[in-house]
Structures are given as C-alpha cells and as structure tokens.
Amino acid sequence: MASKPIIGVLALQGAVEPHKKHIEAAGGEFRAVKTPEQFETVDAFILPGGESTTMLKLIETFDLWDVLKKQFVEKPVWGICAGSILIAENVTNPAQKSFGLIPMSIERNAYGRQLESHHVDINGYDVSLIRAPVISKVANDVTVKATYEGKPVWVEKGRYMATTFHPELTLDFPSPMHREFLKIVSG
C-alpha cells in the first residue's frame, strides 16, 4: 500500500465527488473508479449512495460483476445507502442481487420517499437519510456502530462497513465514518 491509502469511489452513478475532501482530510487519496484497470490501482472501495437498481444495471451492462466481486474479496469495502444495499447478504422491498459481503438483511427505501429525507445526528455528527434503507437484521458477528430509531444504521464486519446514511454531504471534514474506514484500510 502507498503511504496514503488510495480509496476508489465507484463512479458509475451516485454521490462520488463529495467523498474527495473527506477522504483527503482523513489521510487518504481519493480516486473515482469505473473500469477494471482502475479497480486494480486502489487499496479499498466506497460504493456510494445513489440508486442501487441503476448501479446494478450499469455493473451488468459493463460486465463488471465478476471483477468487482474478486476485488471485494481482496480489499476493504464501505457501502453507503445504495452501496449498503449492494453489499448486504439479503435485500427486500423488492429483492435484488447483491454482493453479500455483510451478513445482514436490508429493506430498500424503508424511511420513505425523497420528500421524507432528513438530517439526523449519528454519534455526534450530522448526516443525511435520503430514501434510506433500513438494516432489519444482522448476524451476531456484525458490529453495530450506531442505531437510529432502534435500527442499525452503521455496521462493520472485518474489512467491510455499511452506513444507511450519507456522511459525505456534511461539510465538516473528515466525517467520523471516513476516519473509521481509513483506519480499517490502514489496518
């Protein structure tokens, strides 16, 4: 690994650029990635918030599923909102394909429609819940780092992390979540 870990934000769709200042402030190097050649150049991945169905379609359209799956076995991954759906083991409302990196069940759009999006304080940091999924169940070996309304919203298992909220949209750099992910990457 380079002196600064290189964090690749999957740049197919969603909130990519807002991660740049957070990653840099946490001591990493930001890189937007979307090709197999670019995936090879990073130390870890962030699957950003956006629309999980659209991301899946683009992953399949560009034949990236197998190469991403291989990369995700080898490198740390943080799924944010839609990204957390992509790394869950079980997805409902409706069911969809996922990489199954964290043994958890997640329900899409559980906090409501776009108009119900709102800000909340998670562990002393203001974050955005935007059509956010709800983690309805986690395996015993998954660490719950934060809850909201009694449900997990930030979880970790080994090199994998998921948040159902968007910390990258808050302009207080770096977010505690980005700091935590860089700690995981630096191991």
Buried (B, 14 or more C-beta within 10 A) or exposed (E): EEEBBBBBBBBBBBBBEBBBBBBBBBBBBBBBBBEBEBBEEBBBBBBBBBBBBEBBEBBEEEEBEEBBEEBBEEBBBBBBBBBBBBBBBBBBBEEBEBBBBBBBBBBBBBBEEEEEBEBBEBEEBBBBBBBBBBBBBBEEEBEBBBBBEEBBBBBBBEBBBBBBBBBBBBEEBBBBBBBBBBEBBBE
